Amino acid sequence: MVGAWVIGPGVPQAITAPIAAKVPNIEAIGLVLYTRYVFFFEAAGMILLIAMVGAIVLTLQHRVRVRRQNIAEQVARTPATAMEVVKVRSGQGLGSNT
C-alpha cells in the first residue's frame, strides 16, 4: 500500500494560495484536505484501516462451546422442518412432568 505522487510545477503555488471567499464551506474543506493536508488525510485513513482490520481479527477468535451458525442448514430448511407441532392437553404445560 505504497503510493507515489507526481507533483506538477504549479502545485506548490496552488497549495499555498488562499482559498477564495466565494467558495462554499464544503468545497473549501475538500480543497484543504486534498491539497494542503493530503498526506495527513491518507495517513489517518491508513490508521483507520489498520484499526478496522485489527478489530476484525480480535473478534474472530474461534471459541470452544460456542454454537456456530450453519448457513447450509438454514437455506435447506422447508416448512415441514421449520416448525414442530406439539399437542398439549388442556391444563398441562409443556414443561410439566405430571
C-alpha positions as CSV (number, residue, x, y, z in Angstrom):
1,M,0.0,0.0,0.0
2,V,2.6,2.5,-1.0
3,G,1.6,5.3,-3.3
4,A,3.7,7.8,-5.3
5,W,2.6,11.3,-6.1
6,V,3.8,13.3,-9.1
7,I,3.7,17.0,-8.4
8,G,3.5,19.4,-11.3
9,P,5.4,22.7,-11.4
10,G,2.3,24.8,-10.4
11,V,1.2,22.7,-7.5
12,P,3.2,24.4,-4.7
13,Q,1.8,27.8,-5.5
14,A,-1.8,26.3,-5.6
15,I,-1.3,24.7,-2.2
16,T,-0.1,27.9,-0.5
17,A,-2.6,30.1,-2.2
18,P,-5.5,31.3,0.0
19,I,-9.0,29.9,-0.7
20,A,-11.4,32.4,-2.4
21,A,-14.1,33.9,-0.3
22,K,-16.9,32.8,-2.7
23,V,-16.1,29.1,-2.3
24,P,-18.7,27.2,-0.2
25,N,-17.6,25.6,3.1
26,I,-17.8,22.0,2.0
27,E,-15.8,22.8,-1.1
28,A,-13.2,24.7,1.0
29,I,-12.8,21.7,3.3
30,G,-12.3,19.4,0.3
31,L,-9.7,21.7,-1.1
32,V,-7.8,21.9,2.1
33,L,-8.0,18.1,2.8
34,Y,-7.0,17.1,-0.7
35,T,-4.2,19.7,-1.3
36,R,-2.6,21.0,1.9
37,Y,-3.2,18.1,4.2
38,V,-3.4,15.2,1.7
39,F,-0.6,13.2,3.4
40,F,-2.2,13.6,6.8
41,F,-5.6,12.7,5.4
42,E,-4.2,9.5,3.8
43,A,-2.2,8.6,7.0
44,A,-5.4,8.9,9.0
45,G,-7.2,6.7,6.5
46,M,-4.4,4.0,6.8
47,I,-4.6,4.1,10.6
48,L,-8.3,3.6,10.5
49,L,-8.0,0.8,8.0
50,I,-5.4,-0.9,10.3
51,A,-7.6,-0.4,13.3
52,M,-10.6,-1.9,11.5
53,V,-8.6,-5.0,10.4
54,G,-7.3,-5.4,13.9
55,A,-10.8,-5.2,15.4
56,I,-12.0,-7.9,13.0
57,V,-9.0,-10.1,13.8
58,L,-9.5,-9.8,17.5
59,T,-13.3,-10.6,17.3
60,L,-13.0,-13.6,15.0
61,Q,-11.5,-16.0,17.6
62,H,-13.0,-19.4,17.4
63,R,-14.0,-20.5,20.9
64,V,-15.0,-23.9,22.2
65,R,-18.6,-24.4,23.4
66,V,-19.9,-21.6,21.2
67,R,-22.7,-22.5,18.8
68,R,-21.9,-21.6,15.2
69,Q,-24.4,-20.7,12.5
70,N,-24.9,-23.4,9.8
71,I,-25.9,-21.5,6.7
72,A,-26.4,-24.5,4.6
73,E,-28.8,-26.0,7.1
74,Q,-30.7,-22.7,7.3
75,V,-31.0,-22.4,3.5
76,A,-32.2,-26.0,3.1
77,R,-35.0,-25.6,5.6
78,T,-38.5,-26.4,4.4
79,P,-41.9,-25.7,6.0
80,A,-42.0,-29.2,7.3
81,T,-38.7,-28.8,9.1
82,A,-39.2,-25.2,10.1
83,M,-41.6,-25.9,13.0
84,E,-42.8,-28.7,15.2
85,V,-46.4,-29.1,16.2
86,V,-46.8,-30.2,19.7
87,K,-50.2,-31.3,21.1
88,V,-50.7,-30.2,24.7
89,R,-53.5,-31.5,26.8
90,S,-55.8,-28.9,28.4
91,G,-54.5,-27.8,31.8
92,Q,-51.0,-29.2,31.3
93,G,-48.0,-27.1,30.4
94,L,-45.1,-28.0,28.1
95,G,-42.5,-28.4,30.9
96,S,-44.8,-30.3,33.2
97,N,-43.9,-33.9,34.1
98,T,-47.2,-34.7,35.7
